[in-house]
Amino acid sequence: MTDASGRAGMTRALSFLAFDFGTRRVGVASGNTLLGHAQPLKTLALEGDARFAAIGGLVAEWRPDALVVGVPFHPDGAAHDNTRRAQRFARQLHGRFGLPVHEVDERYTTVEALASGGAADADAAAAALILDQYLRSLP
């Protein structure tokens, strides 16, 4: 197993917060390598400094080893405006909180979250799908 920075030899479970970035809302989920799956937490309907203050509170509460951000692409894999916005958000998270940030291709996660039982909080459910995808990719 590796730690959040990719170093080999780490044996403890790693915890993560994941984000489904949107310009108006950001879905948040938590998970860890011990259980191997994520749970939706909440959606933040905040902007600017208020959004990062709320995320800072979640980072302090959950104390994750790393963060995961869903980055959307067109179906053909091409980048678009929201791709760049999500990547900027990922860089801001790293800069503000000093944690490793992993980007995950999150095409269709919100659609999947809505389709799988009509999630009460689709953004948080999408964040959980993003984190589940990331956890499955780990060795």
Secondary structure, 3 states (H helix, E strand, C coil): CECCCCCECCCCCCEEEEEECCCCCEEEEEEECCCCCEEEEEEECCCHHHHHHHHHHHHHHHCCCEEEEEECCCCCCCCCHHHHHHHHHHHHHHHHHCCCEEEEECCCHHHHHHHCCCCCCHHHHHHHHHHHHHHHHCC
